[in-house]
C-alpha cells in the first residue's frame, strides 16, 4: 500500500521535498500530492530530473568550497 513511487523516494535520498518542489516550480504540497499515488512515467521523469539537477548543484557547491 505504501510502496508508491519508491524509485523517487530512493533517488531523493536526504534532499528535502521543498527543494525538489522549488526546482520543479510547484508548491511543496503539490509534490506531496503527487507522491501519494503512483506517478505517470512523464511526471516521474520530471521529478527525477529535478533531483539529479539538485544533486549536481550540491556537488558543484562542495567542489567550490573545497577549492
C-alpha positions in Angstrom: 0.0 0.0 0.0 2.8 2.5 0.8 5.2 1.4 -1.8 4.2 4.0 -4.3 7.0 6.0 -6.1 9.8 4.1 -4.3 12.2 4.9 -7.1 11.7 8.6 -6.5 12.0 8.3 -2.7 15.2 6.3 -3.1 16.6 8.8 -5.6 15.9 11.8 -3.5 17.8 10.5 -0.5 18.0 13.2 2.1 17.0 16.1 -0.3 14.1 18.0 1.2 10.9 17.9 -0.6 10.6 21.7 -0.6 13.9 21.9 -2.6 12.6 19.5 -5.2 9.3 21.3 -5.4 11.1 24.6 -5.8 13.2 23.2 -8.6 10.0 22.0 -10.4 8.3 25.3 -9.9 5.5 23.8 -7.9 4.2 24.1 -4.3 5.6 21.7 -1.8 2.1 20.4 -1.1 1.7 19.6 -4.8 4.7 17.4 -4.7 3.3 15.6 -1.6 0.1 15.0 -3.5 2.0 13.6 -6.5 3.8 11.2 -4.1 0.6 9.8 -2.7 -0.3 7.8 -5.8 1.9 6.2 -8.5 3.0 8.9 -10.9 3.0 8.7 -14.7 6.3 8.0 -16.3 6.4 11.5 -17.6 5.9 13.1 -14.2 8.4 10.7 -12.7 11.0 11.8 -15.3 10.4 15.4 -14.4 10.9 14.8 -10.7 13.9 12.6 -11.1 15.5 15.1 -13.5 14.9 17.8 -10.8 16.5 15.6 -8.1 19.5 14.9 -10.3 20.0 18.6 -11.1 19.8 19.4 -7.4 22.4 16.8 -6.6 24.7 18.2 -9.4 24.3 21.7 -7.9 25.1 20.5 -4.4 28.2 18.6 -5.7 29.4 21.8 -7.5 28.9 23.8 -4.4 31.0 21.3 -2.4 33.8 21.4 -5.0 33.9 25.2 -4.9 34.0 25.2 -1.1 36.9 22.7 -1.2 38.9 24.6 -3.8 
